[in-house]
Amino acid sequence: MHNQNTVNRQTSLKTRTLVMMAILSTISFILMYIEMPIPGIFPDFLKIDISDIPAILGGMSFSPIVGVGIVVVKNIVHAITATTSGGVGEIANALIGGVYVFVICYIYKKSTDIKGVIAGIVLGTLAMTVVGAIVNYFITLPFYGQLMGLDAIINLGSVINHRITDLFSFVIWMIVPFNILKGTLLSICSVVLFKKMGHIINNKY
């Protein structure tokens, strides 16, 4: 009987995890359509969205793998239904967002108070910035460069910042600051939500 009860609890937890993962993935997918450009600072194609926040909350509640899974699922759905890049943009988004969410949630699991959240966010932002620079340099920008011309992309950056003269300087002066800003904004939203919903998260919804 004891073993049966254990099995039932494990099955219930797995079911609840899958259900919440599906719900949060759907919310993340919807939030992908809410984008905010920052004209005058970054080119228009660099837009901030908050679609990783549900993944962070899911990862805090269950596990870092669940958080990453939410990021992956939302990008798979977007790639199937609304991609404009043949899946390249979604792969980049999954890599960058996945690293960010994993680091935040992994550190949170080690320290579940607000200090752990803040430490995870700082390190997560740094990780996202590094991975974002690598992914954009080797994958995303070369791909979009084939579509609209790499020189055209570089020129969009050089109009804003005269230091930008090639792909590398574009990454340094545009992509890196953009990801730092994005990580900071997501961090603020996540901390606010954690303070309001921390008891719910710790009780696994």
N, CA, C and O of each residue as an XYZ file, in Angstrom:
820
protein
N       0.829     -1.201      0.000
C       0.000      0.000      0.000
C       0.870      1.261      0.000
O       0.598      2.225     -0.715
N       1.917      1.224      0.817
C       2.807      2.384      0.882
C       3.448      2.645     -0.480
O       3.531      3.787     -0.934
N       3.903      1.561     -1.128
C       4.528      1.711     -2.439
C       3.536      2.247     -3.461
O       3.888      3.061     -4.314
N       2.292      1.785     -3.366
C       1.261      2.235     -4.297
C       0.979      3.724     -4.111
O       0.796      4.456     -5.085
N       0.946      4.170     -2.843
C       0.717      5.590     -2.571
C       1.858      6.437     -3.118
O       1.638      7.532     -3.635
N       3.076      5.924     -3.000
C       4.240      6.644     -3.529
C       4.151      6.772     -5.034
O       4.419      7.834     -5.597
N       3.773      5.686     -5.680
C       3.621      5.692     -7.137
C       2.537      6.673     -7.554
O       2.702      7.412     -8.525
N       1.431      6.681     -6.821
C       0.331      7.593     -7.141
C       0.758      9.049     -6.995
O       0.402      9.890     -7.821
N       1.521      9.346     -5.942
C       1.997     10.725     -5.746
C       2.955     11.129     -6.869
O       2.897     12.251     -7.371
N       3.823     10.216     -7.251
C       4.765     10.515     -8.326
C       4.038     10.740     -9.645
O       4.378     11.645    -10.407
N       3.041      9.913     -9.904
C       2.249     10.066    -11.129
C       1.501     11.387    -11.137
O       1.424     12.070    -12.158
N       0.945     11.741     -9.962
C       0.216     13.003     -9.844
C       1.138     14.196    -10.067
O       0.763     15.171    -10.720
N       2.356     14.109     -9.514
C       3.324     15.194     -9.677
C       3.744     15.339    -11.137
O       3.852     16.453    -11.650
N       3.979     14.208    -11.803
C       4.367     14.252    -13.219
C       3.248     14.849    -14.060
O       3.498     15.650    -14.962
N       2.015     14.457    -13.762
C       0.875     14.988    -14.504
C       0.740     16.487    -14.289
O       0.553     17.246    -15.240
N       0.835     16.910    -13.031
C       0.732     18.336    -12.711
C       1.847     19.124    -13.369
O       1.629     20.234    -13.855
N       3.049     18.547    -13.386
C       4.183     19.224    -14.017
C       3.940     19.407    -15.508
O       4.181     20.482    -16.056
N       3.463     18.355    -16.157
C       3.202     18.430    -17.597
C       2.093     19.437    -17.906
O       2.177     20.182    -18.882
N       1.059     19.453    -17.071
C      -0.047     20.387    -17.286
C       0.436     21.823    -17.132
O       0.140     22.675    -17.970
N       1.182     22.094    -16.054
C       1.685     23.442    -15.833
C       2.688     23.840    -16.901
O       2.738     25.001    -17.309
N       3.486     22.883    -17.356
C       4.445     23.169    -18.416
C       3.721     23.564    -19.700
O       4.149     24.474    -20.409
N       2.625     22.875    -19.991
C       1.839     23.201    -21.182
C       1.205     24.587    -21.056
O       1.212     25.366    -22.009
N       0.659     24.890    -19.876
C       0.025     26.197    -19.662
C       1.046     27.325    -19.772
O       0.808     28.323    -20.452
N       2.182     27.159    -19.098
C       3.206     28.209    -19.118
C       3.839     28.348    -20.499
O       4.217     29.450    -20.897
N       3.958     27.251    -21.228
C       4.480     27.321    -22.597
C       3.528     28.120    -23.482
O       3.962     28.903    -24.327
N       2.236     27.918    -23.283
C       1.232     28.667    -24.053
C       1.303     30.156    -23.736
O       1.242     30.994    -24.636
N       1.432     30.477    -22.457
C       1.562     31.881    -22.062
C       2.828     32.488    -22.663
O       2.804     33.611    -23.165
N       3.926     31.748    -22.612
C       5.188     32.222    -23.180
C       5.049     32.480    -24.670
O       5.536     33.490    -25.178
N       4.386     31.568    -25.368
C       4.179     31.715    -26.806
C       3.387     32.986    -27.110
O       3.732     33.730    -28.028
N       2.336     33.233    -26.345
C       1.528     34.438    -26.551
C       2.351     35.697    -26.277
O       2.248     36.686    -27.004
N       3.167     35.652    -25.224
C       3.968     36.822    -24.868
C       5.036     37.139    -25.912
O       5.541     38.260    -25.959
N       5.382     36.161    -26.749
C       6.363     36.414    -27.809
C       5.882     37.487    -28.775
O       6.686     38.133    -29.447
N       4.561     37.674    -28.844
C       4.000     38.668    -29.764
C       3.975     40.070    -29.158
O       3.649     41.040    -29.843
N       4.313     40.172    -27.892
C       4.393     41.486    -27.250
C       5.858     41.900    -27.225
O       6.613     41.494    -26.341
N       6.247     42.699    -28.190
C       7.646     43.092    -28.346
C       7.786     44.605    -28.253
O       6.900     45.347    -28.676
N       8.899     45.054    -27.698
C       9.121     46.482    -27.514
C      10.448     46.904    -28.137
O      11.509     46.588    -27.599
N      10.403     47.616    -29.268
C      11.643     48.159    -29.822
C      12.133     49.326    -28.981
O      11.356     49.944    -28.253
N      13.416     49.625    -29.079
C      13.987     50.764    -28.351
C      14.674     51.662    -29.376
O      15.896     51.623    -29.517
N      13.901     52.460    -30.083
C      14.458     53.298    -31.150
C      15.447     54.318    -30.622
O      15.293     54.854    -29.525
N      16.456     54.572    -31.419
C      17.473     55.542    -31.053
C      18.630     54.945    -30.287
O      19.707     55.536    -30.210
N      18.405     53.761    -29.713
C      19.455     53.073    -28.959
C      19.891     51.803    -29.668
O      21.079     51.490    -29.744
N      18.879     51.057    -30.201
C      19.145     49.825    -30.921
C      18.377     49.834    -32.243
O      17.358     50.516    -32.351
N      18.841     49.097    -33.241
C      18.073     48.959    -34.493
C      16.690     48.377    -34.210
O      16.495     47.676    -33.217
N      15.735     48.672    -35.088
C      14.349     48.285    -34.847
C      14.149     46.778    -34.747
O      13.204     46.323    -34.103
N      15.033     45.993    -35.379
C      14.813     44.546    -35.356
C      15.227     43.916    -34.023
O      14.936     42.745    -33.780
N      15.895     44.672    -33.169
C      16.203     44.193    -31.822
C      15.086     44.651    -30.893
O      14.995     45.828    -30.544
N      14.236     43.704    -30.498
C      13.073     44.026    -29.682
C      13.071     43.187    -28.410
O      13.457     42.019    -28.413
N      12.631     43.806    -27.333
C      12.572     43.124    -26.044
C      11.190     42.515    -25.850
O      10.175     43.179    -26.065
N      11.154     41.243    -25.441
C       9.899     40.616    -25.053
C      10.074     39.977    -23.674
O      11.195     39.786    -23.201
N       8.963     39.657    -23.050
C       9.001     39.119    -21.682
C       8.563     37.648    -21.654
O       8.107     37.150    -20.625
N       8.703     36.970    -22.780
C       8.169     35.609    -22.881
C       8.951     34.579    -22.083
O       8.492     33.446    -21.934
N      10.125     34.943    -21.562
C      10.882     33.994    -20.747
C      10.440     33.988    -19.281
O      10.831     33.096    -18.528
N       9.644     34.951    -18.873
C       9.236     35.026    -17.469
C       8.431     33.801    -17.031
O       8.714     33.257    -15.964
N       7.431     33.335    -17.810
C       6.734     32.113    -17.397
C       7.674     30.916    -17.268
O       7.471     30.058    -16.409
N       8.700     30.855    -18.115
C       9.670     29.761    -18.023
C      10.470     29.852    -16.726
O      10.773     28.834    -16.104
N      10.810     31.073    -16.322
C      11.539     31.257    -15.062
C      10.679     30.803    -13.882
O      11.161     30.107    -12.988
N       9.419     31.197    -13.884
C       8.526     30.803    -12.796
C       8.326     29.286    -12.774
O       8.302     28.673    -11.707
N       8.184     28.687    -13.961
C       8.039     27.233    -14.038
C       9.284     26.512    -13.577
O       9.205     25.488    -12.900
N      10.450     27.053    -13.948
C      11.707     26.442    -13.523
C      11.927     26.547    -12.030
O      12.463     25.628    -11.410
N      11.515     27.669    -11.444
C      11.619     27.827     -9.996
C      10.687     26.862     -9.277
O      11.037     26.307     -8.235
N       9.513     26.669     -9.833
C       8.522     25.838     -9.191
C       8.859     24.357     -9.252
O       8.680     23.639     -8.268
N       9.347     23.893    -10.398
C       9.567     22.469    -10.580
C      11.052     22.127    -10.696
O      11.619     21.506     -9.797
N      11.676     22.526    -11.789
C      13.103     22.239    -11.959
C      13.637     23.092    -13.102
O      12.863     23.548    -13.943
N      14.955     23.317    -13.147
C      15.538     24.072    -14.258
C      15.232     23.445    -15.621
O      15.070     24.154    -16.615
N      15.156     22.109    -15.659
C      14.863     21.429    -16.922
C      13.461     21.770    -17.414
O      13.245     21.937    -18.615
N      12.516     21.873    -16.495
C      11.158     22.268    -16.864
C      11.166     23.687    -17.425
O      10.493     23.967    -18.417
N      11.919     24.574    -16.799
C      12.021     25.940    -17.302
C      12.573     25.987    -18.708
O      12.037     26.686    -19.568
N      13.643     25.245    -18.947
C      14.227     25.184    -20.286
C      13.228     24.556    -21.257
O      13.112     24.983    -22.406
N      12.511     23.538    -20.782
C      11.511     22.894    -21.638
C      10.451     23.861    -22.110
O      10.006     23.788    -23.255
N      10.040     24.768    -21.239
C       9.043     25.778    -21.613
C       9.591     26.690    -22.708
O       8.885     27.031    -23.656
N      10.860     27.081    -22.565
C      11.496     27.912    -23.595
C      11.529     27.173    -24.932
O      11.226     27.750    -25.976
N      11.897     25.903    -24.891
C      11.999     25.111    -26.119
C      10.624     24.928    -26.762
O      10.478     25.090    -27.974
N       9.618     24.591    -25.955
C       8.279     24.345    -26.488
C       7.721     25.595    -27.154
O       7.166     25.515    -28.250
N       7.861     26.748    -26.506
C       7.304     27.980    -27.091
C       7.954     28.277    -28.436
O       7.295     28.767    -29.354
N       9.257     27.978    -28.554
C       9.940     28.241    -29.813
C       9.588     27.219    -30.889
O       9.541     27.552    -32.074
N       9.340     25.976    -30.478
C       8.885     24.974    -31.445
C       7.525     25.367    -32.012
O       7.302     25.294    -33.221
N       6.619     25.783    -31.131
C       5.283     26.197    -31.578
C       5.387     27.411    -32.496
O       4.705     27.490    -33.518
N       6.245     28.353    -32.122
C       6.415     29.553    -32.953
C       7.030     29.201    -34.304
O       6.655     29.771    -35.328
N       7.976     28.261    -34.306
C       8.608     27.847    -35.554
C       7.609     27.184    -36.493
O       7.702     27.317    -37.714
N       6.652     26.469    -35.907
C       5.647     25.769    -36.713
C       4.577     26.724    -37.233
O       4.100     26.574    -38.357
N       4.203     27.701    -36.419
C       3.035     28.529    -36.734
C       3.344     29.918    -37.275
O       2.538     30.482    -38.015
N       4.493     30.477    -36.920
C       4.680     31.902    -37.242
C       6.115     32.286    -37.583
O       6.446     33.471    -37.540
N       6.961     31.348    -37.914
C       8.352     31.705    -38.155
C       8.523     32.548    -39.415
O       7.802     32.372    -40.397
N       9.470     33.449    -39.373
C       9.849     34.226    -40.556
C      11.317     33.978    -40.901
O      11.889     34.645    -41.764
N      11.913     33.007    -40.210
C      13.349     32.762    -40.392
C      13.664     31.302    -40.689
O      14.825     30.892    -40.652
N      12.632     30.520    -40.982
C      12.868     29.117    -41.242
C      13.332     28.352    -40.017
O      13.934     27.285    -40.138
N      13.057     28.887    -38.847
C      13.431     28.232    -37.600
C      14.748     28.707    -37.017
O      15.067     28.384    -35.872
N      15.520     29.469    -37.782
C      16.826     29.932    -37.297
C      16.664     30.865    -36.097
O      17.369     30.736    -35.097
N      15.730     31.799    -36.213
C      15.494     32.720    -35.110
C      15.027     32.009    -33.859
O      15.411     32.373    -32.747
N      14.190     30.984    -34.042
C      13.684     30.234    -32.902
C      14.796     29.418    -32.233
O      14.838     29.316    -31.007
N      15.689     28.843    -33.029
C      16.814     28.104    -32.459
C      17.687     29.039    -31.620
O      18.106     28.695    -30.515
N      17.948     30.214    -32.160
C      18.757     31.198    -31.429
C      18.060     31.614    -30.139
O      18.687     31.708    -29.084
N      16.757     31.862    -30.235
C      15.988     32.262    -29.058
C      16.003     31.180    -27.995
O      16.123     31.471    -26.805
N      15.881     29.917    -28.429
C      15.879     28.799    -27.486
C      17.233     28.658    -26.793
O      17.292     28.398    -25.591
N      18.310     28.827    -27.540
C      19.651     28.715    -26.960
C      19.903     29.816    -25.935
O      20.348     29.553    -24.817
N      19.614     31.044    -26.331
C      19.888     32.188    -25.457
C      18.956     32.195    -24.250
O      19.400     32.328    -23.109
N      17.656     32.050    -24.516
C      16.695     32.038    -23.418
C      16.850     30.827    -22.517
O      16.662     30.918    -21.304
N      17.194     29.689    -23.115
C      17.369     28.473    -22.338
C      18.494     28.585    -21.332
O      18.362     28.156    -20.186
N      19.598     29.161    -21.762
C      20.732     29.361    -20.854
C      20.348     30.309    -19.719
O      20.648     30.052    -18.554
N      19.695     31.385    -20.069
C      19.282     32.378    -19.075
C      18.375     31.747    -18.020
O      18.606     31.902    -16.821
N      17.346     31.038    -18.473
C      16.384     30.428    -17.563
C      17.039     29.338    -16.718
O      16.789     29.249    -15.516
N      17.875     28.510    -17.343
C      18.506     27.411    -16.608
C      19.372     27.934    -15.464
O      19.294     27.432    -14.343
N      20.192     28.938    -15.748
C      21.093     29.461    -14.713
C      20.298     30.054    -13.553
O      20.602     29.794    -12.389
N      19.282     30.849    -13.875
C      18.458     31.449    -12.823
C      17.823     30.370    -11.944
O      17.904     30.426    -10.717
N      17.197     29.396    -12.587
C      16.452     28.384    -11.834
C      17.376     27.416    -11.105
O      17.039     26.941    -10.020
N      18.524     27.121    -11.681
C      19.479     26.227    -11.020
C      19.972     26.852     -9.710
O      20.028     26.187     -8.675
N      20.325     28.130     -9.772
C      20.808     28.813     -8.568
C      19.682     28.968     -7.560
O      19.901     28.858     -6.353
N      18.468     29.227     -8.059
C      17.320     29.329     -7.147
C      17.120     28.031     -6.379
O      16.812     28.058     -5.188
N      17.294     26.887     -7.054
C      17.123     25.600     -6.377
C      18.170     25.400     -5.284
O      17.943     24.662     -4.325
N      19.328     26.068     -5.435
C      20.371     25.984     -4.414
C      20.110     26.955     -3.264
O      20.520     26.712     -2.129
N      19.430     28.047     -3.570
C      19.137     29.063     -2.545
C      17.787     29.676     -2.875
O      17.683     30.487     -3.795
N      16.754     29.297     -2.136
C      15.385     29.638     -2.521
C      14.892     30.985     -1.991
O      13.717     31.315     -2.155
N      15.769     31.769     -1.358
C      15.327     33.081     -0.897
C      15.573     34.128     -1.988
O      16.057     33.814     -3.076
N      15.233     35.361     -1.672
C      15.333     36.428     -2.675
C      16.782     36.661     -3.098
O      17.042     37.067     -4.231
N      17.726     36.403     -2.187
C      19.131     36.548     -2.550
C      19.524     35.544     -3.628
O      20.301     35.855     -4.531
N      18.977     34.338     -3.518
C      19.244     33.332     -4.538
C      18.666     33.729     -5.879
O      19.279     33.500     -6.921
N      17.478     34.329     -5.853
C      16.850     34.794     -7.090
C      17.701     35.874     -7.744
O      17.950     35.834     -8.949
N      18.143     36.836     -6.945
C      18.943     37.941     -7.488
C      20.282     37.434     -8.026
O      20.725     37.847     -9.097
N      20.925     36.528     -7.265
C      22.198     35.963     -7.728
C      22.007     35.217     -9.036
O      22.825     35.329     -9.949
N      20.922     34.452     -9.124
C      20.640     33.719    -10.356
C      20.386     34.637    -11.526
O      20.826     34.371    -12.645
N      19.672     35.723    -11.267
C      19.362     36.673    -12.332
C      20.633     37.350    -12.854
O      20.808     37.505    -14.062
N      21.518     37.754    -11.934
C      22.767     38.402    -12.348
C      23.608     37.450    -13.194
O      24.081     37.813    -14.271
N      23.788     36.224    -12.690
C      24.593     35.252    -13.428
C      23.882     34.804    -14.704
O      24.521     34.548    -15.724
N      22.546     34.711    -14.635
C      21.784     34.346    -15.824
C      21.908     35.385    -16.919
O      22.030     35.050    -18.097
N      21.876     36.661    -16.521
C      22.038     37.742    -17.497
C      23.424     37.709    -18.132
O      23.567     37.909    -19.338
N      24.435     37.456    -17.318
C      25.792     37.357    -17.855
C      25.913     36.185    -18.824
O      26.521     36.304    -19.888
N      25.321     35.041    -18.438
C      25.371     33.869    -19.312
C      24.628     34.131    -20.616
O      25.100     33.765    -21.693
N      23.456     34.772    -20.511
C      22.690     35.089    -21.706
C      23.457     36.048    -22.614
O      23.402     35.928    -23.838
N      24.163     36.987    -22.020
C      24.927     37.956    -22.793
C      26.051     37.283    -23.573
O      26.267     37.575    -24.749
N      26.763     36.381    -22.905
C      27.874     35.674    -23.567
C      27.356     34.769    -24.674
O      27.853     34.805    -25.799
N      26.343     33.946    -24.347
C      25.792     33.029    -25.343
C      25.131     33.810    -26.482
O      25.230     33.428    -27.648
N      24.458     34.905    -26.131
C      23.826     35.733    -27.155
C      24.838     36.305    -28.131
O      24.575     36.363    -29.332
N      25.985     36.726    -27.635
C      27.030     37.265    -28.500
C      27.547     36.183    -29.451
O      27.734     36.429    -30.642
N      27.774     34.991    -28.912
C      28.288     33.890    -29.737
C      27.271     33.466    -30.793
O      27.610     33.316    -31.967
N      26.022     33.276    -30.367
C      24.977     32.823    -31.287
C      24.730     33.853    -32.379
O      24.576     33.494    -33.546
N      24.690     35.123    -32.013
C      24.451     36.157    -33.021
C      25.619     36.294    -33.987
O      25.421     36.527    -35.179
N      26.837     36.150    -33.471
C      28.011     36.305    -34.333
C      28.118     35.169    -35.349
O      28.438     35.391    -36.517
N      27.847     33.959    -34.887
C      28.066     32.796    -35.750
C      26.816     32.297    -36.473
O      26.925     31.630    -37.502
N      25.617     32.616    -35.943
C      24.401     32.034    -36.524
C      23.411     33.099    -37.005
O      23.139     33.217    -38.200
N      22.875     33.874    -36.052
C      21.736     34.729    -36.368
C      22.061     35.836    -37.356
O      21.396     35.960    -38.385
N      23.065     36.636    -37.061
C      23.375     37.769    -37.937
C      23.868     37.324    -39.318
O      23.466     37.925    -40.314
N      24.718     36.301    -39.420
C      25.076     35.820    -40.761
C      23.854     35.354    -41.554
O      23.776     35.572    -42.763
N      22.893     34.707    -40.868
C      21.689     34.249    -41.570
C      20.889     35.439    -42.101
O      20.542     35.482    -43.281
N      20.597     36.406    -41.222
C      19.842     37.576    -41.664
C      20.646     38.416    -42.647
O      20.083     39.129    -43.478
N      21.972     38.323    -42.542
C      22.822     39.019    -43.506
C      22.631     38.492    -44.911
O      22.738     39.249    -45.876
N      22.347     37.200    -45.042
C      22.078     36.625    -46.350
C      20.753     37.112    -46.918
O      20.587     37.185    -48.136
N      19.817     37.444    -46.048
C      18.501     37.881    -46.497
C      18.470     39.362    -46.865
O      17.918     39.737    -47.900
N      19.055     40.190    -46.030
C      18.971     41.640    -46.239
C      20.316     42.306    -46.470
O      20.392     43.522    -46.650
N      21.385     41.503    -46.466
C      22.722     42.057    -46.670
C      23.375     42.384    -45.349
O      22.846     43.174    -44.567
N      24.518     41.783    -45.094
C      25.201     42.011    -43.821
C      25.630     43.466    -43.689
O      25.591     44.029    -42.595
N      26.035     44.070    -44.782
C      26.430     45.484    -44.740
C      25.269     46.375    -44.311
O      25.454     47.359    -43.595
N      24.061     46.009    -44.764
C      22.884     46.795    -44.388
C      22.637     46.717    -42.885
O      22.283     47.712    -42.252
N      22.829     45.519    -42.315
C      22.651     45.358    -40.873
C      23.694     46.165    -40.111
O      23.373     46.850    -39.139
N      24.929     46.080    -40.554
C      26.013     46.825    -39.904
C      25.768     48.325    -39.996
O      26.037     49.068    -39.051
N      25.256     48.764    -41.143
C      24.969     50.185    -41.310
C      23.884     50.666    -40.357
O      23.935     51.796    -39.871
N      22.889     49.796    -40.087
C      21.849     50.158    -39.124
C      22.449     50.438    -37.753
O      21.992     51.318    -37.023
N      23.480     49.672    -37.421
C      24.147     49.895    -36.148
C      25.068     51.092    -36.168
O      25.143     51.837    -35.191
N      25.770     51.287    -37.274
C      26.744     52.383    -37.356
C      26.062     53.745    -37.342
O      26.660     54.736    -36.920
N      24.808     53.800    -37.804
C      24.056     55.058    -37.736
C      23.849     55.470    -36.284
O      23.848     56.657    -35.958
N      23.673     54.474    -35.414
C      23.440     54.737    -34.001
C      24.749     54.888    -33.240
O      24.871     55.738    -32.358
N      25.734     54.051    -33.591
C      27.020     54.060    -32.897
C      28.145     54.011    -33.926
O      28.292     53.011    -34.629
N      28.934     55.069    -34.024
C      29.972     55.160    -35.045
C      31.097     54.154    -34.841
O      31.909     53.943    -35.742
N      31.154     53.527    -33.660
C      32.186     52.523    -33.401
C      31.939     51.239    -34.182
O      32.846     50.422    -34.338
N      30.729     51.060    -34.669
C      30.370     49.829    -35.381
C      30.830     49.918    -36.838
O      30.374     50.767    -37.604
N      31.740     49.021    -37.191
C      32.280     49.006    -38.559
C      32.222     47.629    -39.197
O      32.388     47.503    -40.411
N      31.990     46.594    -38.398
C      31.928     45.240    -38.932
C      31.045     44.380    -38.031
O      30.447     44.877    -37.077
N      30.968     43.074    -38.347
C      30.092     42.185    -37.588
C      30.512     42.097    -36.125
O      29.659     42.126    -35.238
N      31.794     41.992    -35.863
C      32.266     41.852    -34.493
C      31.918     43.082    -33.658
O      31.429     42.956    -32.535
N      32.167     44.255    -34.201
C      31.861     45.477    -33.445
C      30.349     45.655    -33.281
O      29.896     46.235    -32.295
N      29.564     45.154    -34.253
C      28.105     45.200    -34.104
C      27.674     44.366    -32.906
O      26.833     44.790    -32.113
N      28.257     43.178    -32.780
C      27.928     42.312    -31.647
C      28.330     42.964    -30.330
O      27.573     42.935    -29.360
N      29.525     43.554    -30.300
C      30.030     44.157    -29.069
C      29.209     45.367    -28.650
O      28.894     45.526    -27.471
N      28.863     46.214    -29.601
C      28.233     47.484    -29.258
C      26.710     47.488    -29.361
O      26.060     48.435    -28.919
N      26.136     46.426    -29.948
C      24.683     46.344    -30.056
C      24.118     45.117    -29.342
O      23.260     45.251    -28.470
N      24.584     43.947    -29.698
C      24.019     42.714    -29.154
C      24.299     42.585    -27.653
O      23.401     42.264    -26.875
N      25.542     42.836    -27.256
C      25.892     42.698    -25.842
C      25.093     43.675    -24.967
O      24.485     43.236    -23.991
N      25.070     44.983    -25.276
C      24.259     45.899    -24.450
C      22.769     45.559    -24.478
O      22.072     45.700    -23.473
N      22.287     45.111    -25.641
C      20.872     44.751    -25.749
C      20.514     43.613    -24.800
O      19.502     43.678    -24.103
N      21.340     42.576    -24.773
C      21.052     41.438    -23.900
C      21.206     41.795    -22.426
O      20.482     41.271    -21.579
N      22.140     42.679    -22.121
C      22.260     43.139    -20.730
C      20.994     43.894    -20.316
O      20.468     43.689    -19.222
N      20.516     44.765    -21.198
C      19.290     45.514    -20.901
C      18.093     44.581    -20.794
O      17.277     44.704    -19.880
N      17.998     43.644    -21.741
C      16.881     42.697    -21.723
C      16.914     41.866    -20.444
O      15.888     41.685    -19.788
N      18.095     41.362    -20.095
C      18.218     40.565    -18.879
C      17.845     41.361    -17.643
O      17.224     40.833    -16.720
N      18.227     42.642    -17.626
C      17.911     43.496    -16.478
C      16.407     43.717    -16.355
O      15.854     43.636    -15.258
N      15.749     43.995    -17.470
C      14.303     44.217    -17.441
C      13.558     42.947    -17.032
O      12.629     42.997    -16.226
N      13.973     41.811    -17.593
C      13.353     40.557    -17.198
C      13.604     40.272    -15.720
O      12.755     39.715    -15.024
N      14.792     40.667    -15.259
C      15.140     40.462    -13.856
C      14.190     41.226    -12.945
O      13.695     40.686    -11.956
N      13.940     42.480    -13.286
C      13.046     43.310    -12.471
C      11.657     42.692    -12.427
O      11.049     42.588    -11.361
N      11.154     42.280    -13.593
C       9.828     41.666    -13.644
C       9.794     40.379    -12.832
O       8.825     40.117    -12.119
N      10.851     39.574    -12.938
C      10.893     38.291    -12.233
C      10.946     38.484    -10.726
O      10.277     37.768     -9.981
N      11.750     39.464    -10.269
C      11.847     39.731     -8.827
C      10.505     40.198     -8.287
O      10.076     39.763     -7.218
N       9.837     41.086     -9.027
C       8.528     41.570     -8.587
C       7.536     40.418     -8.492
O       6.806     40.300     -7.508
N       7.512     39.571     -9.515
C       6.590     38.441     -9.506
C       6.946     37.448     -8.413
O       6.063     36.861     -7.787
N       8.251     37.258     -8.181
C       8.669     36.334     -7.133
C       8.205     36.820     -5.767
O       7.740     36.031     -4.944
N       8.334     38.126     -5.530
C       7.923     38.684     -4.237
C       6.417     38.545     -4.031
O       5.950     38.382     -2.904
N       5.660     38.611     -5.131
C       4.206     38.513     -5.031
C       3.718     37.071     -5.052
O       2.676     36.746     -4.483
N       4.500     36.194     -5.729
C       4.023     34.831     -5.964
C       4.948     33.769     -5.379
O       4.767     32.578     -5.633
N       5.943     34.198     -4.591
C       6.918     33.251     -4.078
C       6.307     32.110     -3.304
O       6.736     30.964     -3.439
N       5.288     32.415     -2.475
C       4.664     31.351     -1.676
C       3.938     30.359     -2.566
O       3.880     29.169     -2.256
N       3.385     30.843     -3.670
C       2.707     29.949     -4.613
C       3.717     29.060     -5.314
O       3.500     27.859     -5.475
N       4.830     29.666     -5.733
C       5.872     28.900     -6.423
C       6.442     27.830     -5.511
O       6.611     26.683     -5.924
N       6.737     28.195     -4.283
C       7.343     27.235     -3.357
C       6.403     26.099     -3.001
O       6.841     25.028     -2.580
N       5.097     26.338     -3.172
C       4.125     25.276     -2.948
C       3.737     24.561     -4.231
O       2.786     23.781     -4.269
N       4.513     24.854     -5.302
C       4.298     24.221     -6.597
C       2.854     24.399     -7.083
O       2.165     23.455     -7.469
N       2.446     25.660     -7.038
C       1.133     26.049     -7.508
C       0.024     25.303     -6.755
O      -1.158     25.513     -7.030
